Amino acid sequence: MKETNSNTANAKPHFKEFGLHPDLLRAVLEAGYEHPTPIQAKALTPVINGSDVMGAAQTGTGKTAAFSLPILHRLMPLANSSASPARHPIRALILTPTRELADQVAHSVELYAKYTPLRSAVVFGGVDIQAQKAQLRQGCEVLIATPGRLLDHLTQGNLNLSQVGILVLDEADRMLDMGFMPDLERIVRALPAQRQSLLFSATFSPEIRKLAGNFLKDQPISIEVAARNATADTVTQLVHKLHENQKRQALAHIVRSKGLRQVIAFTNTKAGAARLARQLEQDGLRVESIHGNRTQLERMKVLDAFKAEELDILVATDVAARGI
């Protein structure tokens, strides 16, 4: 979400105009957000009204809030402060393709719901399943999960999906690319047939439309706010043409000369990520890397350090960085 000047000629709508529950609106405004991004402005009302939605939006356009805020709003009539886990059944299930994205969505849900009694939990692979099992026993209205780990818990009887009324497939295109279709079909079979379903993807490819046809109602509301392969309008792109042996020195120079903070450098390979991180560290910069050879705990520690501005540069492979 980004702030805009309400005094401009093309003033954007304010979050106050969407009828969000006061406790949710308070959290949004405290976070510094006043005006919704295009995907949020188009999705909030249909989702609040209970419609099935398929939305096409690039990463960085604010799509997480586009579904999490209206979902929390819809759940508020069922919110309660009871200590009993039975009073907090899973009512909304958000599926993401990667652990990093699941963690990001979970943090957003927690932020927006902080003034409500609604509970949320996140489960993904690469970490202790017993700790997740204990968390699920406490009850949660919103569950964020990767498909594989969700099926692990479902198989072990650690959760009950019989009261799920809202399903979200986030970055559905990525889930198809990673071969999650069989897992998604198994999960959907465990859900009530009468539910609201939301699908978000970078594009409306034929494969995504087929997926929507399987999981959404006959006439879902279609929302598209970015052209195919477009970059979010919050991103400024610059290109520097360099020889291979000049790239690392140039990156270090740009970071230092411009006083940049929280820089992310992408590489194609795991070995390349580790090598670049070592070289930049030798240049005196605070650097860490995330890639497929690092454990989930290591990745989470690195991301926490990056969020806390303890790093100058985060080096990541394209796959590991999905969802940052």
C-alpha positions as MATLAB code, in Angstrom:
seq = 'MKETNSNTANAKPHFKEFGLHPDLLRAVLEAGYEHPTPIQAKALTPVINGSDVMGAAQTGTGKTAAFSLPILHRLMPLANSSASPARHPIRALILTPTRELADQVAHSVELYAKYTPLRSAVVFGGVDIQAQKAQLRQGCEVLIATPGRLLDHLTQGNLNLSQVGILVLDEADRMLDMGFMPDLERIVRALPAQRQSLLFSATFSPEIRKLAGNFLKDQPISIEVAARNATADTVTQLVHKLHENQKRQALAHIVRSKGLRQVIAFTNTKAGAARLARQLEQDGLRVESIHGNRTQLERMKVLDAFKAEELDILVATDVAARGI';
ca = [
       0.000    0.000    0.000;
       1.233    3.493   -0.720;
       0.228    6.934    0.424;
      -1.014    9.538   -2.058;
      -1.762   13.240   -1.777;
      -5.523   13.623   -1.407;
      -5.280   17.180   -2.688;
      -4.215   16.133   -6.178;
      -6.630   16.359   -9.060;
      -6.773   12.586   -9.392;
      -7.243   11.843   -5.705;
      -7.543    8.160   -4.888;
     -10.177    6.727   -2.556;
      -9.488    6.575    1.171;
      -9.617    3.355    3.187;
     -12.355    4.972    5.282;
     -14.682    4.749    2.276;
     -14.791    0.935    2.182;
     -16.668    0.348    5.420;
     -13.917   -1.694    7.054;
     -14.470   -2.646   10.684;
     -13.142    0.174   12.926;
     -10.571   -2.121   14.573;
      -9.142   -3.042   11.159;
      -9.204    0.526    9.888;
      -7.356    1.652   13.013;
      -4.541   -0.827   12.329;
      -4.323    0.183    8.667;
      -4.126    3.896    9.430;
      -1.602    3.357   12.226;
       0.592    1.518    9.723;
       0.649    4.718    7.675;
      -1.693    3.655    4.885;
      -4.538    5.938    3.848;
      -5.209    5.211    0.186;
      -5.525    1.739   -1.363;
      -3.468    0.608   -4.329;
      -5.415   -0.214   -7.531;
      -5.759   -3.935   -6.754;
      -6.956   -3.114   -3.238;
      -9.452   -0.510   -4.443;
     -10.939   -2.981   -6.927;
     -10.928   -6.092   -4.709;
     -12.029   -4.820   -1.293;
     -15.737   -4.396   -2.003;
     -16.305   -7.643   -3.985;
     -14.510   -9.713   -1.348;
     -16.388   -7.989    1.479;
     -19.626   -8.772   -0.373;
     -18.739  -12.475   -0.506;
     -18.055  -12.772   -4.239;
     -15.557  -15.167   -5.752;
     -12.676  -13.164   -7.220;
      -9.785  -13.879   -9.552;
      -7.247  -11.080   -9.552;
      -4.185  -10.474  -11.698;
      -1.566   -8.305  -10.025;
       2.205   -8.205   -9.968;
       4.273   -8.638   -6.817;
       4.585   -5.308   -5.019;
       1.082   -4.051   -5.839;
      -0.407   -4.693   -2.395;
      -2.414   -7.803   -3.217;
      -1.906   -9.326    0.244;
      -3.980   -6.561    1.821;
      -6.431   -6.805   -1.076;
      -7.626  -10.148    0.281;
      -6.532  -10.176    3.935;
      -8.330   -6.975    4.969;
     -11.767   -7.912    3.553;
     -11.400  -11.478    4.866;
     -10.775  -10.181    8.380;
     -13.729   -7.823    7.981;
     -15.997  -10.725    7.007;
     -14.833  -12.716   10.035;
     -15.403   -9.946   12.576;
     -19.044  -10.930   13.340;
     -17.662  -14.306   14.468;
     -14.775  -12.864   16.503;
     -14.752  -13.670   20.208;
     -12.387  -13.475   23.164;
     -13.039  -16.983   24.445;
     -10.002  -18.925   25.620;
     -11.501  -22.137   24.267;
      -9.867  -23.346   21.008;
     -13.266  -24.723   19.980;
     -14.512  -21.136   19.695;
     -11.763  -20.369   17.169;
     -12.211  -22.838   14.279;
     -10.414  -22.319   10.969;
     -12.704  -20.143    8.855;
     -10.284  -18.786    6.242;
      -7.507  -20.778    4.544;
      -4.788  -18.923    2.622;
      -2.490  -21.106    0.498;
       0.868  -19.823   -0.770;
       3.549  -21.538   -2.876;
       6.546  -20.791   -0.653;
       7.499  -20.632    2.991;
       8.745  -17.067    2.664;
       5.483  -15.850    1.169;
       3.455  -17.702    3.804;
       5.463  -15.977    6.528;
       4.983  -12.594    4.848;
       1.217  -13.041    4.551;
       1.046  -14.200    8.171;
       2.810  -11.044    9.346;
       0.369   -8.890    7.362;
      -2.665  -10.684    8.798;
      -1.258  -10.326   12.302;
      -0.661   -6.603   11.739;
      -4.170   -5.869   10.499;
      -5.880   -8.050   13.126;
      -3.907   -6.792   16.124;
      -6.873   -4.918   17.631;
      -9.296   -7.816   17.130;
      -9.797  -11.143   18.964;
      -9.222  -13.020   15.697;
      -6.430  -15.576   15.806;
      -4.122  -16.562   12.963;
      -1.471  -19.220   12.441;
       1.006  -20.164    9.732;
       2.353  -23.625    8.830;
       5.053  -24.503    6.310;
       7.766  -27.079    5.818;
      11.374  -26.953    6.918;
      10.578  -26.360   10.599;
       9.428  -28.500   13.531;
       5.938  -29.826   12.856;
       5.311  -30.437   16.576;
       5.546  -26.729   17.380;
       3.026  -26.043   14.630;
       0.773  -28.787   15.979;
       0.777  -27.115   19.398;
      -0.112  -23.778   17.804;
      -2.994  -25.302   15.857;
      -4.402  -26.746   19.070;
      -4.931  -23.184   20.319;
      -7.384  -22.528   17.498;
      -7.243  -19.916   14.745;
      -9.758  -18.290   12.444;
      -7.177  -17.634    9.725;
      -4.652  -20.270    8.655;
      -1.864  -19.483    6.199;
      -0.101  -22.529    4.778;
       1.971  -24.070    2.031;
       0.147  -27.012    0.401;
       2.583  -29.757    1.386;
       2.751  -28.937    5.079;
      -1.011  -28.394    5.237;
      -1.531  -31.922    3.913;
       0.929  -33.244    6.520;
      -1.198  -31.742    9.285;
      -4.411  -32.880    7.629;
      -3.128  -36.456    7.351;
      -2.046  -36.458   10.997;
      -5.424  -35.134   12.128;
      -3.970  -31.913   13.516;
      -6.614  -29.642   12.013;
     -10.238  -29.517   10.933;
     -11.220  -27.721    7.730;
     -14.952  -28.385    7.955;
     -15.793  -24.772    8.852;
     -13.625  -23.047    6.255;
     -15.788  -20.498    4.480;
     -13.066  -18.649    2.552;
     -10.247  -20.109    0.426;
      -7.403  -18.033   -1.031;
      -4.906  -19.253   -3.630;
      -2.112  -16.666   -3.542;
       0.388  -16.596   -6.426;
      -1.570  -19.395   -8.074;
       0.643  -19.252  -11.161;
       3.665  -20.080   -9.042;
       1.819  -22.979   -7.396;
       1.088  -24.445  -10.818;
       4.732  -23.987  -11.869;
       5.843  -25.881   -8.752;
       3.510  -28.805   -9.457;
       1.074  -28.255   -6.583;
      -2.065  -29.043   -8.585;
      -2.559  -32.563   -7.095;
      -2.069  -31.158   -3.579;
      -4.548  -28.355   -4.240;
      -7.148  -30.832   -5.447;
      -6.737  -32.923   -2.286;
      -7.050  -29.851   -0.085;
     -10.144  -28.540   -1.861;
     -11.844  -31.921   -1.462;
     -11.466  -31.484    2.315;
     -13.245  -28.105    2.265;
     -16.971  -27.352    2.357;
     -18.479  -27.018   -1.113;
     -20.225  -23.805   -0.078;
     -17.414  -21.312    0.329;
     -15.974  -18.099   -1.058;
     -12.873  -18.650   -3.199;
     -10.258  -16.065   -4.173;
      -7.443  -16.602   -6.665;
      -4.556  -14.202   -7.215;
      -1.952  -14.572   -9.938;
       0.558  -12.459  -11.835;
      -1.337  -13.115  -15.085;
      -4.517  -14.696  -16.428;
      -2.863  -17.457  -18.438;
      -4.969  -20.285  -19.932;
      -3.719  -22.545  -17.134;
      -4.838  -20.062  -14.481;
      -8.250  -19.698  -16.084;
      -8.600  -23.487  -16.060;
      -7.630  -23.561  -12.379;
     -10.186  -20.854  -11.648;
     -12.808  -22.881  -13.477;
     -12.123  -25.838  -11.194;
     -12.075  -24.001   -7.876;
     -14.181  -20.836   -8.292;
     -17.867  -20.303   -8.967;
     -19.183  -20.103  -12.528;
     -19.038  -16.308  -12.682;
     -16.163  -15.011  -10.516;
     -15.413  -11.312  -10.575;
     -12.291  -10.758  -12.671;
      -9.887   -7.985  -11.648;
      -6.780   -7.114  -13.628;
      -4.652   -4.115  -12.757;
      -1.394   -4.794  -14.581;
      -0.541   -5.761  -18.115;
       1.223   -9.046  -18.759;
       4.822   -8.950  -17.472;
       4.362   -5.356  -16.321;
       6.335   -4.028  -13.379;
       4.515   -2.514  -10.412;
       4.372    1.292  -10.675;
       6.078    1.506   -7.288;
       9.308    0.211   -8.879;
      11.898    2.393  -10.647;
      14.131    0.528  -13.091;
      17.694    1.463  -14.020;
      20.090   -0.540  -16.191;
      23.893   -0.495  -15.973;
      25.722   -2.336  -18.772;
      28.821   -3.937  -17.256;
      31.268   -6.748  -17.867;
      30.914   -9.750  -15.573;
      34.001   -8.865  -13.535;
      32.730   -5.315  -12.926;
      29.354   -6.149  -11.401;
      30.369   -6.764   -7.801;
      32.515   -3.624   -7.539;
      29.770   -1.556   -9.168;
      27.142   -2.877   -6.759;
      29.300   -2.080   -3.733;
      30.015    1.416   -5.104;
      26.328    2.170   -5.770;
      25.290    1.024   -2.304;
      27.961    3.137   -0.608;
      27.779    6.259   -2.779;
      23.992    6.519   -2.585;
      23.756    5.446    1.051;
      21.312    2.694    0.126;
      19.806    0.481    2.816;
      18.034   -2.861    2.635;
      19.234   -3.705   -0.877;
      18.291   -7.046   -2.450;
      20.626   -8.523   -5.088;
      19.316  -11.438   -7.148;
      21.439  -14.220   -8.613;
      20.644  -17.202  -10.823;
      22.386  -19.902   -8.799;
      22.913  -20.954   -5.190;
      26.683  -20.973   -5.657;
      26.533  -17.506   -7.182;
      24.549  -16.168   -4.236;
      27.008  -17.539   -1.687;
      30.005  -16.284   -3.682;
      28.613  -12.772   -4.144;
      27.762  -12.529   -0.450;
      31.338  -13.481    0.509;
      32.822  -10.949   -1.907;
      30.587   -8.102   -0.746;
      31.397   -8.941    2.861;
      35.082   -8.628    1.994;
      34.237   -5.157    0.676;
      33.133   -4.230    4.193;
      29.374   -4.459    3.686;
      26.929   -6.246    5.969;
      25.693   -9.082    3.776;
      23.794  -12.361    4.058;
      22.380  -14.742    1.471;
      19.351  -16.996    1.144;
      19.209  -19.917   -1.260;
      18.063  -23.507   -1.503;
      20.988  -24.922    0.479;
      20.096  -22.960    3.612;
      17.665  -24.362    6.149;
      14.325  -22.706    6.765;
      15.509  -21.562   10.203;
      18.590  -19.953    8.626;
      16.436  -18.215    6.010;
      14.082  -16.843    8.642;
      16.982  -15.518   10.739;
      18.441  -13.792    7.677;
      15.089  -12.241    6.748;
      14.576  -11.059   10.328;
      18.004   -9.403   10.257;
      17.167   -7.783    6.921;
      13.849   -6.436    8.243;
      15.643   -5.070   11.317;
      18.049   -3.170    8.998;
      21.007   -5.148   10.326;
      22.104   -5.903    6.744;
      23.165   -3.629    3.899;
      22.520   -6.223    1.201;
      20.515   -9.435    0.989;
      21.711  -11.729   -1.798;
      19.085  -14.214   -2.953;
      18.440  -16.690   -5.712;
      15.321  -15.986   -7.759;
      13.504  -19.033   -6.365;
      14.415  -18.437   -2.714;
      13.460  -14.763   -2.989;
       9.915  -15.410   -4.202;
       7.560  -13.826   -1.702;
      10.032  -11.474    0.009;
];
